């Protein structure tokens, strides 16, 4: 007989916001089954590591985290409490046999379709016959594990997952292999979860999927994100709805109308364009062209002048010449994204780009990443400085280390990747998760803003 209430389990989430939601659901299922949930692997008998396996850097982080847990398991740091390691998520979906063969510290692997089996997996570790299942194998992706009322680990805001997998087939990307084809979550489930989030006191929700702008398209041959946003905005207590990870072809007049006219939908878009040269975009199997990107940005900004737009670009794709790269830089100067992330191409097995000719040297990739950020710096700084003197509603996420300022975000700052706003309270203490009117006073060279409550 398993005494679940005597067994402590910690869940570690690596990678993206979608992975965090999956980890929160596993943690909730384990708690509801009677297991004790710990915040630290150092104080757990079982650790569940929900991995990312998207690019080489993410794989390395996952492997390093597993090895550190192995040190705890084998007592190399003086601790002997940790007994079992379960690896879930993207890395275990891609390489289940390799993990079990090469990492003996791992007891069980679960892929991206098997999050819902987490209680069964932990139970099997304590079965009398000890013949627990080492590997759970399912098709990539799936959303049966998602809960409409889960334990949320973030403060100030909550992620809300609206889909799984990806409809696109970019030449460099392994996401469809790991997460499967794009599937939209039923709208009634999303609304129910948003209501549960509001009941917990959260005022800001952040919609996440690999492609939010194509929500509903595989079900009804129609993009339904505008309809979803309207329904979510009707929920009492929700004051801000943020949309992340969209694509140019999914941003249309209907969506922009909702963003412009619905006061709860914040004026922020994250649109990964990946490149600014038609030759490379075509080789990447992207649907966009330079002309499409240019015209769509003009449309967005004409409809919503104060919008903040973030993007991601990928440099060093096979065949990218210096001329191609210079065209990217030239267009970045023209497009003037407010926020930008840049990554070096990572060859991923079983993707079309993996064995393409004319692979780019690693040192060249690193230098191009540096030059992208060098080009973007004055653009981002100008964007941030233009907001000095404005008044914005700010969601408070935490208290700064100095104990004087609060750390928050306005409509222009998404969680995790963007700069923050340091807020001084003019009269009274502020509540974490509360939303306050703030006047922006200063901008630092790192793009962070400082303001005071009004």
Secondary structure, 3 states (H helix, E strand, C coil): CCCHHHCEEEEEECCCHHHHHHHHHHHHHHHHCCCEEECCHHHCCEEEEEECCCCHHHHHHHHHHHHHHHHHHCCCCCCCCCCEEEEEEHHHHHCHHHHHHHCCCCCEEECCCCHHHHHHHHHHHCCCCCCCCCEECCCCCCCCCCCCCCCCCCCCCEEEECEECECCCCCCCCHHHHHCECEECCHHHHHHHHHHHHHCCCCEEEEECCCHHHCCHHHHCCCCHHHHHHHHHCCCCCCEEEECCECHHHCCHHHHHHHHHCCCECCEEEECCECCCHHHHHHCCCCCCHHHHHHHHHHHHHHCCCCEEEEEEEECCCCCCHHHHHHHHHHHHHHCCCEEEEEECCCCCCCCCCCCCCCCCHHHHHHHHHHHHHHHHHHHHHHHHCCCCCEEEEEEEEECCCCCCEEEECCCCCCCCCCCEEEECCCCCCCCCCEEEEEEEEECCCCCEEEEEC
